[in-house]
Amino acid sequence: MITSSKTNSLQGNIILPGDKSISHRAIIFGALSIGKTVIEGLLESEDIYRTIKAMEKFGARIIKNKNNWEVYGFGVGGFSSPENVIDCGNSGTTCRLLMGAISTTPIKAVFVGDPSLSKRPMDRIIEPLERMGASFIARENSFLPITITGAKEPLPIRFESKIDSAQIKSAVLLAGLNCRGETTYIEKSLTRNHTENMLSDFGVKVDSKFSSKGFSHKLLGFQELTPKKIVVPTDPSSAAFFIASALIVKDSSINLYNLCMNHTRSGFLETVKEMGAKIELSNNRTISGELVADLTVCFSKLKGIEVPISRVPSMIDEYPILSIIASFATGKTIMRGIKELTVKESNRIVSMAKGLKQCGIEIEYGDDFLIVSGQKKVTGGAKIRTFGDHRVAMSFLCLGQASEKPIILDEYSSINTSFPTFINEFRKVGANIMQN
């Protein structure tokens, strides 16, 4: 267990980990190149190690140095059949992106995951990949474990996704790399575009355009990836916890550096600014194809708002911590169109709603919405079940820094999946956290 108690203020500089989405892709794209890719700032978390171990089983050589990582790749279509299962742990990104990447290479692999990942839907990527020629043997309702046999003669497809998901998009584009002809992926709303950005940085042309049906992404197969030096910016989803804490703890002022400012990830910052957040951006620049900036965040008096549904794809991971911020804002914060939260590491709508209620906060919720009524003072004083979800755990540790009574969590090991240094970094700026 771990206890989070009220603190007087948060002050100082935060060292954030590398962006998780970009770190996964840096390892995968390095393996899809022939030669040496050097990666600086790689996130070293459980999820990323799952991708590293998987790519090694598929034939890549990956070396950790003092200040960077080296990936020696095998090229597009160069996957070897793994001797053992591909254990994705809790990482949906590892599972879905790698299924896409190998689906157009004639090898066989078995993907497994932990109990949480084994309950998350895989039919969303099985559908397009089967159309490209891959075959799947899955548990009932398309759950893991899954055995995939890649296509001997893969076919490019034109696929209109019913679900806005960067993981589905990435899986299809990665599959398209080893197809003869043009693969087209269409999404209604533009989701995280790190795959498109990084493919471009590795020398692969992806034609992305807005159309009457949404956003289309076209990729011509058999393009080669050129090895690169990749500098991974820091993770905006991880930064959100520190931003939130500084906003709700009086007299706080913190600095965050090298933050990824990709416009497909900016929804959280836009939202808290509308709520009245005092955030200053400086030193704007571009690193490895991604916009980056430094931030200063101070305590702010906040008001509730209705978050535009159009913003959901750009802040899907930040809704748990946004619900914490909303608890300290004046009025109601309305979050709709968030059904995708029900199929994350936990049902995050239910996980957050239950915990917030325990802390004395008025909430309403359903399958695709969460409404939080802000309080003048948040009581706290609850023992929270995290459901093994890292973002739920970190969110309630943040709430404990401003609630009247301490918050106790039933576990905190889940935090290692995305941010192993979170508790140490939080303490450095003044957080009052005790590990029991």
N, C-alpha and C positions, 0 to 999 in steps of 0.2 A: 504494500500500500504506500501511498504518498499523500502528503498534506500540503495544501496551498493556503496561505493566510495573508491577510491584508497587509499591505506595505505602504510606507509614507510617500514614496515617489520612485520612479525608474529613471536613471540617468546614465548616459554613456554611449559607447559604440558597440554595435552588434556585429559579430562575425557570423555571417549566414552561410549555410552550405550551398553547394552548387545546385542548379535547378535540376529537379528529378527527371522531368520530361526530356530535357536536352541531354542529360547524362545517359539515359537509356539509349537514345538515338546515336550519340557519339560512339558508344561501344559497337552498336549494330552496324552503323555505316562504315566504321573503321574496318570491321570484319568483311564487309562487302567490297572493300577496296583491295587492290593487290599492292602490297608494300606496307610501309610503316606510317600509322597515324599516331600523333602525339596529342594527348588530352591533358589540359591543365584545369584545375578547379572541379574535377569530377566529384560528384556526391558519393561518399563512401557510406552507404546505408545497406540494410538487408535487401531491399528491392533491387538495388543496382548490382549487388553481388550475385543475385539470382541471374541477372542478364549476363554478367561476366562469365559465370560458370557454365551457363547454357551455350554461349558462343564458343567457349573452349571445347565443349563436347561436340560442337558442330565442326571444329577444325581450326579455329583461330588460336593464335598464340598471343597471350595478353600478359604484360609485365608491369608490376607496380614499382615505380622508382620513388625517390624521396620527394620530389616536387611534381611528378606527373605520372601518367600511365602511357604505355605503348601498346598499340594493337597492330599485330601483323596479320593482315587479312588474306582471304582466299578468293575474293572476287565474287561477282554476281553469278549465282548458279553453282558455286563451288562448295556447297554444304556437303559434309560427310554424314552418313547415318550414325547417330550416337549409339554407343554400346549400352548406355543406361538411360533411364527415364529423364526427362527434362522437368526438374522440380522447380516450379515457379513460386513456391511459397505463397505469399500474400499479394504477389505483384501481377495485377491484371495487365499492365503494360507489357511486361515480359512475355506473358502468355499470348496475348492477342497479336502483338507486333511480330513475334517470332513465328507464330502459325502462318501469318501472311507471308513472311519472308521465305519460308521453306516450301510453301504450298505449290510453287511452280518449279520445284526441283524434284526429280524422281527418287526421293528417299523416304524412309518411314521413321516416325518418332512418336513417342508416347509422352504426353504432357499431363502432369499432375500438379496439385496445389494443396494448400492447407484447407481446413474445414470451411473457412470464410470464402476463399477463392472458388472452392468447389460448389458453392451455392450461387455463384454469379453467372449470368447468362452468356453463353458462347454462340448461340444460334445466330446472333447478329453478325458474326464474322464468318460462320460456316456457310451461310447462304451465298455470299458473293464468291467465296473461295471454291465452293463446289462448282459454281458456274465456270470457273477458270480451269477446272479439271481435277482438282484435289478431291480425295475421298476421306470421310471421317467415320470413325466408330466412337460413339459417345454414350455416356450414361443417359438415362431417361431425362427428357427435357433439355438435352444438349449440354449437360453439366460435365465437368471434369470427373474422372480421368478421360482423356480423349486420345485416340490413336489417329494420326494423320498420315496419309500416303500422298506424297506430292505428285503432281501431274507429269506424265511422260511427254505429252504434247500440249503444253499449256495454251490457253486461249485468252486473248485480251477481251475485256468486257467494258460495257457502258453500264454503270451501276448508279441508280438513284437511291440514296439511303433514306429510310424512313426515320432513322434516329440520327440526331446530330452528335457525332462522336469522332474525336480525333483519332481514337484507337482503331475504329473501323476504317477510316480514311487512310491511315498509315498502313494498315494491313493490306489493303487493296493496292495501294501505290507500290509497296515493297514487292508484292506478288507480281505486279506489272513489269518490274525491272527485268524479269526473266521470260517475258512473253514476246513473241514476234508480232509487232503491230502496236497500236495505240490503246492504252487503257484510260478510260474516263470515269472519274468519280464525281458525283453531284451531291451537294449537301444544301439544305435549306438555309442554314445560318453558318457563317464562317466559324469553324472551330479552330483550336490551337493549330498554328501553321508551322510548328517547328520542323516537321518532316519536310515540308516544301522548302523552307529556308535552308535546311542543312543539305538536302539533296542538291540544291543550287550551289551551295558552297563547295560541295564535292564534285561539281562539274556536270551535274545532271540537269537537263532542262525540264522544268515542269511549267506548263502553261496554265496559270490560274486566272480565271475571269469571272466577273459577275454576269449572270444571265437571268432570263425571265423565270427560271426554275430555282434560282439560288446561285450558288457558287460552284463552278465546274473546274476540275483539275485534270489536265491531260498529260500523260507521260508516255513517251515512245520507248518501247522495250529495247534491251541489249545496249543501253548506254553504260559506259564504264565510269566507275567512281575513282577519282584521283585522290590519293592519300593527302591528308591535311594536318595542320596543327589547329586544334580546336581549343578555345578558351571558353569554359562554361560559365555564364553569368550566374549570380545568386538567385535563389528560388523565390518568386513572389508569393507563392502559396505558403512557404515557411515564414516569410517576412510578415505575412498577415497577422500572425499571432503576436508579434512584438508591436506592430502598428496598433492593433486593437488594445493591447495592454497600456501602451502610452496614452491612448485616447481616453481611457476610463480611469486611470490612476492619477489623482491630483498631483500637480507640480512636476509632472514627468516631461522629459525631453530626451529623445534618443536619436542616434544617427545610424543609418543603414547604407551600405556601400555596394556598388556594382550590381544593382538590382535589375533583373530582366524587365524591360518595359514594353515587351511585345504587345501590340494593340489587341491581340486575341486573348491576352491575359490581364487586361487593364480594368475589367469590370468592377473589381473590389475597390480599387482606388477611386474610380469615378463615383461609386456609391457612397463611400464614407465622406468624400468631399461634399457631396450633396447633403449629407447629414450634418455638415458643419465642421469637419475635421481640419485641423491646422497642419498641413503637410507642405513642405517646401522641397522642390526638386532642383538639383544642380548637376553640373558636370555631365550633361547629356552627350552620349557618344554611341558608336556602333562597334561591337566586338563579335567576331565570327558570325556576321550576318544578323545579329540581334541588337536591338536598341537597348541601351543600358543607361542608368542614372543613379545618383546618390540621393538619399532622402533624409530629411529631418522631420520628426513627428513630435508634436506636443499635446499635452492634455487639452481637451476641447469639450465645450458644452454642445451636445448633439441633439438632433431632433429626428423623430421617426419619419420614414418616407415609404412610398411604394416603389419597390425595385422593378424597373421595366423588365418584362419577360424576355425582351430581345437581348438582355445582358447576361442571361443564364449561361450560355456556352463559354463566356469569357471569365466566369467566376464560379464555376460549378463546385470547385473544391473549397471555396471560401465561405459558403453559406453557414456551416457550423460556427465559425468564429464570428460571422456577421450577426448571428442570433445572440451571441454574448454581448456584442456592442449594443445591439438593439435593446437589451435589458436595461441599459443605463441611459438610453435616449428618452427625450420627452415625446410622449404620444406613441402611436403604433408604427411598427415597421412590418410591411406586408411583403412576403416573398412568395411568388406564384410561379407555376411552370417548372417546378423543381423535382419532378417525378424521378429523374435520373438518380437523385440522392438515395432512393430506396434500394438500389442495386450496387451500392458501393461496399466498402469493407463491412459496414453494417447498414441497416436502414437508418440513414442519418437523420431523417425527419423525426422518426420515432425516438432514436437515441437521444437527440438534443431535446426534444419536447419533454421526455420523461425527466431528464436531468434538470431542465429549467423549472419545471413544476416543483420538483423537490426543493429548489432554492427559493421558492416563493414568488416566482414570476408568472404573470398571467399570459397564457398562450392559447392559441387555437391552431389545430393542424389537421391535415388530411393527406390523401395519397400524393398530391402535388402542390401543397402549400403549407406555409408556416407563418403565423402572425404572432408577433411578440409585442406585448404592451410594456413599455419602459416603466421603471420604478424610481422613485426618489432615492430610495435606498434598497439595495438588493440584500436580502437576508443571508442567503447561503446556508451554512451549517448542515450540509447533506453529505451522505456517502454516495458517490456517483458510480454507477456501472458504466464502463466505457464500451462494453460489447467487443472488446479487443480491437477497437478502431483508433488509430493514432490521432486522427484529427479531432475526434470527440475528446480524447484524453488531454491533448494540448489546449483545447478550447476551455475546458473546465479548470485547468491549472491557471489559465489567464483570468477567469472569472473570480477565482479565489483571492487574487491580488487586490480586488476592489470590493468584495462582499464583506458584510459586517461580521460574519462568522466563517471559520475555515471550511474549505472543501476537501473532502477525502476521496481519493479514487481507489477503486478495487484493484487496479493494475496500471502499470505505466511502461511495461516492456514493449508494448505495441509501438511506442514512439520511435523505436529503433528502425522501423521500416522506412522512415523518411527523414528523420532528424535526430541522430544519435546524440548530438551535443546540445540538444535543446535545453535541458535542465541546467547544465553548467553555464551556458550563455545567458539564460534568464537570471540566474543568481548573480552573475557578474554585474548586471545593471541594477541590482537591488531587489530582485524577487525573493519573497519569503516562502521557501519551499523546503520541506523536511521529508526525507525518505525514511519510512518506518521499517 
